[in-house]
Every structure is written in C-alpha cells, then in structure tokens.
C-alpha cells in the first residue's frame, strides 16, 4: 500500500497492524572512505546543511572516517569498507546510492550527475551480486526515476513500513520503485518544506521501537504526526529547530541497543531528548565527524545498511 493520504495510512494500519517480524537492524555496515571527498558544487545547490566555503582537510577526514569504523566494530558490527575515488565528491554518503534487504542489492537513481557516477561502480555491484549472491535491483538504469534510497525514504525495517519525504531528491516514480524494491508493506508519501533535501535529516526510526522527528520540516505535520502516532504511540521524540540543525535527526540504531550520532548532534541534544532515547533502551554513542559533515550529511548518511 502506497499513499500520500495520512488518513488512508492510518486506516490501513488499524486494519493490518503488521508485527515487527523482520530484522530491525543491519547485519553489517558498508562505508566508503573519504578518498576524493570534497564539498560538491552540484549538491550544494539544494543542500543547506553543506559548508561550501570551507575546504576539506583530507587527513582529518580520513581520521574521522576511521574513528567511525572503529566505533562500529567495537559494538560488534562488521564493517565493509569501500575505497573512495577521486571525482566522486559525495561518495562518503553511500546510503543514498546503495541499500539492501535480505538477498537483494538496490542501486539508487541520483538527482545530480556527480552522484550518478557513484551508482556506476561495477566493483560494488560485483561484491554484492557475485560474491554475496544478492539479486540486483538497479534503479540507476531507469531514466524517469529519481530515488536516493534511504535519504528520502526512512524505513521501519522491523515492520516493513516506509516514510518517504518528497523533495527534489525523489519523485513519485522513485517513491513507487523504492516501495517495490524494499518490499515494503506500506509507504506514506508526504512533502517536506523547501529547505530540506533528505528525510533522514528530520526523521529516524530506531530499531522499530520509536521514532525521532522534527515536525517543522514537514509541510502537513499534524496529519503526518497522527500517522506516526498510530504506529509508535508515545514513543515519538520531537526535535527542536536547534537540534535538527545540528544533525540530531540524522541518527541510526546500529544494533538493537546502540544508537549512533555525531558529536555535533550530541552537543546540541537536550538532556531530556537523550533521556528519552535511554528510556527506550538505547545507549547513545557519538563520534566526532565535523570534517565529514562539511558535505551536508552526518552519521546516519555515512552508513549503507547490509541486511
């Protein structure tokens, strides 16, 4: 079921109430090293989180990338590290280009040409298709589609539910194809305000147990919030403008117990917000990635989830 009517989504939920019977968190994380990372002029056209006037320090970017890898492995999560390439400015954010469900490898269709080149990497395809024996769902070959995967589409993996915020980084055809590619039971499509570019900056579902949202980034927020409340009840953490601007919405449950965000986000996270996450049973971990955040994404954007 794919709809842009929150009331239809709520009615579907009341009828079906799918159980959380799918894997809620990834089996492994895929990251791309910051070789070639720089602030992309193309992406800066519609990404207000970027810091275009500040050049990237390559050594510092590599050190922070390795710190993320180390932090993930310390939580027992296997990490696949893909080498970056010169000319692929934004490749450190692979979650927009690559995604998986069990047995299926999905390649997205990017809006900007510089990011479409990431989707052309045959080495990554071969890794998943030839080595891991995943079937390939390649949206990058579909010219009518714009679908930047888990950037615009936030997924409740446990229940098979998608929350797709519409911006220039996804179109209706892309939303439909992602709904099919991720084998979702239901997807609600809704508009984000013009200042936003990806839903995963303003909404996160954490291991199916609760969600974090910035209502001010959603055009018809009351109706969308009613849909979120139907699924998550009182387990909804509403972010302030200051928290959202500091990437507090760009967090991810890397295990069923551990939530990761950036040090930038943790510094802005209100004590009450952190207490809410801990009350839900999560331990909050932060990694300093301010050099990597110059590209307009934060911790969650660095991780392509392997299921």
C-alpha positions, 0 to 999 in steps of 0.5 A: 500500500502506497499513499500520500493520504495520512488518513488512508495510512492510518486506516490501513494500519488499524486494519493490518497492524503488521508485527515487527517480524523482520530484522530491525537492524543491519547485519553489517555496515558498508562505508566508503572512505573519504578518498576524493571527498570534497564539498560538491558544487552540484549538491550544494545547490539544494543542500543547506546543511553543506559548508561550501566555503570551507575546504576539506582537510583530507587527513582529518577526514580520513581520521574521522572516517576511521574513528567511525569504523572503529566505533562500529566494530567495537559494538560488534558490527562488521564493517565493509569498507569501500575505497573512495575515488577521486571525482566522486565528491559525495561518495562518503554518503553511500546510503543514498546510492546503495541499500539492501534487504535480505538477498537483494542489492538496490542501486539508487537513481541520483538527482545530480550527475556527480552522484550518478557516477557513484551508482556506476561502480561495477566493483560494488555491484560485483561484491554484492551480486557475485560474491554475496549472491544478492539479486540486483535491483538497479534503479540507476538504469531507469531514466524517469526515476529519481530515488536516493534510497534511504535519504528520502525514504526512512524505513521501519525495517522491523515492520516493513513500513516506509516514510518517504519525504518528497523533495527534489531528491525523489519523485513519485516514480522513485517513491513507487520503485523504492516501495517495490524494491524494499518490499515494503508493506506500506509507504506514506508519501508526504512533502517536506518544506523547501529547505530540506533535501533528505528525510533522514535529516528530520526523521529516524526510526530506531530499531522499530521501537520509536521514532525521532522527528522534527515536525517543522520540516514537514509541510502537513505535520499534524496529519503526518504526526497522527500517522506516526502516532498510530504506529509508535504511540508515545514513543515519538521524540520531537526535535527542536529547530536547534537540534535538527540543525545540528544533525540530531535527526540524522541518527541510526540504531546500529544494533538493537541497543546502540544508537549512533550520532555525531558529536555535533548532534550530541552537543546540541541534544537536550538532556531530556531528548537523550533521556528519552532515547535511554528510556527506550533502551538505547545507549547513545554513542557519538563520534566526532565527524565535523570534517565529514559533515562539511558535505551536508550529511552526518552519521546516519548518511555515512552508513549503507545498511547490509541486511 
